[in-house]
Amino acid sequence: MVVVALCSYIDQKIIESEGKWKGSDKVRDIPWPEELVFILDQKMLGDIAHAKEQYYKQVSDIQLVNYAFTSFGKLLIKKQKLHPDVFVQLSLQLAYYRLHGHPASCYETAMTRRFYHGRTETMRPCTVEAVEWCRSMLDPDCTPSQRHRLLLKAVSKHDKLMKECENGKGFDRHLLGLLLVAKDQCLPVPEIFLDPAFSRSGGGGNFVLSTSLVGYTRIMGAMVPMVPHGYGFFYRIRDDRIVVACSSWISCTDTDAEKLCKSLFQSFQDVIQLTAAAHL
């Protein structure tokens, strides 16, 4: 996110200057840079070679797709009285459920910038309410009004959890702190961290869906999945489009970033049609 913020600042300045340098033309008399020569022993050279080998091995295993959904964007979503970020997150829940037949643990970045030195907290979009809504969307016996009612419940729960996380009331960073203290003090690791349910819920960096809103800018980013059977999902929202970058591991036959994006774009249409019909 630091790189994204830097690129966003540069992009903003380019727009403000209309792509032309408007500073001083005076050339300062400063010394030329000098090469900093590192002295490396054989162990360091071996470690560098090993790191390069591991890097290229992982890079060759990444499936990364980047698409722009241009049927609509932030303006139409807000017209339907939905928060654009919540719209994308719930659409992603539906897309994954439609593609894989079950829900998955999901991480979304919640910003805690209102606090001094605040950074992020983990918001978990895969709620009971979201899953119930996803099931209704795939149930032919559910009526549009039932689906819309469940959607509003899922939206309300998402909003509530996000506000709690942004106000320092999340729990993942707290649990991480407890784990790090236990390790630092050579104390027994609390049992919760050893429970398989903790990992299955996404704890310990095991989220199947790892997501983040890059912002409402023209700058994009991407990330790799946290787990072998997972997805990395970055997105940005503009007035007239939603741009997504989705990744998966080629070595995993159960995941496909291309198919998830296709399912996601279908979910965008499904949600907007559902809300539009409810407002008639």
SULQUIRA-V743408 format. One record per backbone hydrogen bond with DSSP energy under -0.5 kcal/mol. NH is the residue of the N-H (numbers start at 1). CO is the residue of the C=O. If there is no record, write none. Layout:
nh = {NH/NH}
co = {CO/CO}
This chain:
nh = {5/6/7/8/9/10/11/12/13/14/15/16/17/18/19/20/28/30/37/38/40/45/46/47/48/49/50/51/52/53/54/55/56/57/58/59/60/61/62/63/64/65/67/69/69/70/73/74/75/77/78/79/80/80/81/82/87/88/89/90/91/92/93/94/95/96/97/98/99/100/101/107/108/109/110/112/115/118/121/123/123/125/127/131/132/133/134/135/136/137/138/139/140/142/147/148/149/150/151/152/153/154/155/156/157/158/159/160/161/162/163/164/165/166/167/168/169/175/176/177/178/179/180/181/182/183/184/185/186/187/193/194/195/195/198/199/200/201/202/203/205/206/207/208/209/210/210/211/211/212/214/214/215/230/231/232/233/234/235/236/237/238/242/243/244/245/246/247/248/250/250/252/253/255/260/261/262/263/264/265/266/267/268/269/270/271/272/273/274/275/276/277/278/279/280}
co = {1/2/3/4/5/6/7/8/9/10/11/12/13/15/14/17/26/28/35/36/38/41/42/43/44/45/46/47/48/49/50/51/52/53/54/55/56/58/59/248/62/246/244/67/242/68/239/238/239/73/74/75/76/77/78/77/83/84/85/86/87/88/89/90/91/92/93/94/95/96/97/209/123/211/121/119/112/115/110/108/121/123/125/127/128/129/130/131/132/133/134/136/138/139/143/144/145/146/147/148/149/150/151/152/153/154/155/156/157/158/159/160/161/162/163/165/164/171/172/173/174/175/176/177/178/179/180/181/183/182/190/191/191/192/195/195/196/197/199/198/202/202/202/105/105/208/231/107/209/233/212/235/235/227/208/247/210/245/212/243/215/241/69/236/67/234/65/232/63/61/248/249/251/252/256/257/258/259/260/261/262/263/264/265/266/267/268/269/270/271/272/273/274/275/277}
